[in-house]
């Protein structure tokens, strides 16, 4: 090999080898950057979907409450409730955080957008009532335009969580604007609540009803101490639920296959749901009786499986703190 050949090797082939090495290095860096970007995107996505709500377990027909229905609803910063300051009459929406709970108030009728719920409700030494609970599944929102009948938004009643507290009146309820007509009378219902005084049947969630004072297919407290019920307003499956204790309850109104799950304990019976058209009611009070509600919803013309019932109970207790409930799922 002469000097010219060695020069060609050094400057041609050698340069080619160097170029390939640089190319491989560049590709490696590029792949690494893509991997890092993908990992970051996955992490960001993981943060969004790390919250799990009831809607990630069962697809409800309608759902209301003080936390997001699902990870998707939380990620979209969906609206939970509309609240009114009793001193100023200003109203604001409360959107969800991506973690499911309360975000800063928005869409206010005054200038309070961006405040925390605590700051907004304390303005001018006021308190807050709930004027509307948004249906986080569809458009069957429930509301109350009469100020005296709007349930209170009360702080720190389930651990550090707010709750909805209707007055001791059958008129104190959040009601749907239109009627719901159950398809067959088969319905699944779920909710988190406690009865704090009295022994009348305050309603947690009723799929349909005729007036503020009555509901048909419902999950409610029974007209006796320390009992709840699944009821069609005539026939009921009654099950034990200690008063002044928070409970996670769900179950199916399904004729002879009716079943209720309260904090993991199941009771069976027979209740046939009705198909009469009526307005949904959520967090309804009762005469001489007070109750507090966190969330509730219904699934029309379908039932919860045994696994659904257990998972819903566990999901609710995990979010609000199992130690805050009457028993653990």
Secondary structure, 3 states (H helix, E strand, C coil): CCHHHHHHHHHHHHHHHHHHHHHHHHHHHHHHHHHHHHHHHHHHHHHHHCCCCHHHCCCCCEEEECCCCCHHHHHCCCEEEEEEECCCCCEEEEEECCCCCEEEEECCCCCCCCCCHHHHHHHHHCCEEEEEECCCCCCCCEECCCHHHCCEEEEEEECCEEEEECCCCCCCCEEEEEEECCCCCCEEEEEEEEEEECCCCCEEEECCCCECCECCCEEEECCCCCEEEEECCCCEEEEECCCCCEEEEEEEECEEEEEEEECCEEEEEEECCCCCCEEEEEEECECCEEEEEEEEEEEECCCCCHHHHHHHHHHHHHHHCHHHECCCC
